Amino acid sequence: MPEATTLSLTARAPEGSRSARRLRRQNLVPGVIYGGDSGCEHFAVDGRILRNTLAHAHAVLEVTLDGGAVMPVLVKDVQRHPVRGELVHVDLLRVDMDQPIQTTVTLELTGADDAPGVSEGGVLSQETRELNIEALPGDIPDAIVHDVSGLEMNATLTLSAVSAPRGVTLLDDPEETVIATITPPTAEPAADEIETETALVGEEGVESAEADAAAGGATGEEAAQQADSGSDES
């Protein structure tokens, strides 16, 4: 397991949204720590430091609250501004390093460009991007990586083909969970086919017009002559 990242937090009172907005104006991100015997604890953390920590951290973080004892946590949820994308709130979960927990990890597929099915023009679609796992906090990987360079055209990859790292149990159904597929590209109609279809539509339009005229008791030419005659009389 890589060395955990330590993050310094400052305790805060749960004063509502107005207080949270005031913290954000000071470039601080409000958050809550859940789990354990201490209940919920509210904190604030420097937004820039939090952003850099999350970008480089392992699954488990080590945090201190007001300089107290170091505690291991997992990032439970991160909320971002819908437009600017900046961090606006973070939830952390206390963990016991000796007790397994259930969580999700990212699934990364490698070797897609080398897959025979892709080389033949097929389209690889990743159907599952996160996997449910159970593991000790220290064994939770940053991601599970699977090589798809051997996939042929029309292949369907299920979870049964994915190997879990040591100490990690995959919880999803191995046969029913589809990871990825390679399908042939959608064929576009050729130019001559398009021209043929256009000609057929044109012929059908002419036939339909002639049929309408016949049903009315006059051809299109006769109808035009009748219209001109009426116009002269008026």
N, C-alpha and C positions, 0 to 999 in steps of 0.2 A: 504493500500500500504506500503511495506517495505521502510525503510529509504533509500533515494537515495545515491548513491556513488559519491563522489566528486573527480574529476580528474584534476590535474594541467597540463595545456598545455603551451608551449612556442611558440610564433609567429615565423614564418620563411618566407623567401622570396621564391616564386615559381621559383626555379632556375633549374629545370629539373632533369633528371635521375642521372647525375653525382653528384649533391648535395645530392640526396636521398641516393646514395650509401655511400657517406661520412658520412651521419648521421647514417646509419646502422652500420658502422664500429665503431661508438661511442656508440653502443647499444641504439640508439634512433630510433623511428619509425615515419616516416613522415605521415601526414594526412591532410584532408581538412574538414572544416565545411561548410555545405550547408544550404540554406534556410534562411528565415527572411529578414529583410531590409538591413543587413550588407553585403549581397552577400557572395562570397566564401572567407574563411579565411584559410590560410595554417598554419600548426603548426607541432611541433615535441613533442614527449612524450617519457619518459623513457620506454623502451621495457618491462622490468621486471614488473614495476608498472602497465603498461597497461594490460599485460597478467594476473596478479593477479586480477585486477579490473574486467576484462571481465569474469573471472571464477566465481566470486562471486556477480556480479552486478545484480540488477533488470533491467527490460526492459529500464527504463529511467535512464540516467546518468546525474549528474550535473558536469559541467566543468567550469574552469576559464581559461581565456587566458591572460597570463602575469599578473596574480593577479587581473584581472578586475572583473566585476560583474559575479555572478554565473548564468549560463544559462543551462536549461534542454535540453538534446539532446537524440536522439536514435542512435544506431549503425546502419548505413545504409549498410556498406559493410566492410568486413575484408579480406585482401589478405595475403596468407601465401606462404612461399617458397615451391616450388613443391617437393623438396627432404627433406630438413631439417624440414619443418613444422613451422618454426619460423615466427612471424608476420613481414610483410614487408610494409604494408600500411593499413590505416584505414580511412573510410569516416564516418562522423557524420552528423546528420540532426537536426537542431534547431526545437524545437516544442513549441507550445503555449499550456500550460497546460489546458486552457479553451476551446480549439478547438479539436474536434474529428479528428483522422487521420486513414488512412487505412494502415495496415501492415500485416505481417505474424507472426504466433507463432507456436511453435513446438507442435505436438500432441503426447501425451504419453499414451500408453495402459498398463493397469495393470491387474493382475489376470489371465493372459494367461495360466499359469500352472494349474489353478483350473477349467478351462473351460471344460465342459463335452466332447466336441468334441475333445479337445487335449488329455484328459485322455483316450479316445477310440483309440488314435493313429493318429488322424487327424493333419494336418499341418496348423498352423495359419500364414497367410500372411498379413502384414500391407501394404495396398495399398496407403494410404495417410499419409504423415509424417508432413506436414505443412498445416495450415489452414489460409485462408485470413479472416481478421477481421476488424472491425471498432470500435474504442473506444477512449475515452479521454486518453491522454498519461499516466495519473496516474492510469488508470484502465487496462492497458495492462498487462496481466499475463505473467509470465515467460514461462508457458506452459499450455495447456489445457489437463487435465487428464480424461481418460474414462476407466471404469471398463468393461472388456470383460469376466469376470469369468462365465457368464451365457450362452455363445455361445455354440450351439449344432453343431454336425457334419453337414456339407454342409450349414452352416449359412453364410449369407452375411450381414454385418453391414454397414449401410449408415449413412451419416451425420445427418439424421433426428433423430437418437437415441442419439446424443451427445448434452449435455446441456452446453450452454455458461455461463461463469461467469457473475455476475451482472455487467451491464454497457458495456458488450461486445456483438456486433452483428456479427454473422457468415455470411459471404458473399457468400460462395460457395453454389451450388445447393444442397438442403438437400436430395433430392431423387436420384440424379444422381451421387453424390460424394460417391464412395465406400471407406469405411474406412478400413475394414478388411474382410477376408474370412477364413473359416475353410474347408479344403477339405480332402478327404480320402487320405491316402498314396498311392503312385504308387506301384502296386503289381509287385513283381519280379517273373519271371517264376520259377517253382519248378524244382528240379534236374531231376526228371523223365521226365518232359516235355522237358528239354534241351536234354536229351539222346535220346528221341523219335525223336525230330527235327533233331538231328545229324544223326541218322540212316536213316531217310527219305532222307536227302540230299545225303548220301552215295549211297543209292539205285538208286536215280535219276541219279547220276554220272555214275554208272555202266550201267544203261539202255541207257544213252546218248552215251556212248562209243560203246556199241554194235550196236546201230542204225547207228552211223557214219561208223562203219566197214562194216555193211551190205550195206549201200549206196555206198561204194567204191567197192563192189563186192567181198569182202573177209572178213573173221572174223579176229579178232586180232591174233589168232594162225596162220592162213594162211598167213597173212601179214608178220609175223615173219619168217615163213618158206621161203617165197619168198625172203626176205631180206638176209637170210642166204645163199640161193642158188645163189643169185647174187654175194655175197661176195666170194663164192667158185669159181665161174667162172672167177672172176677177179684175 
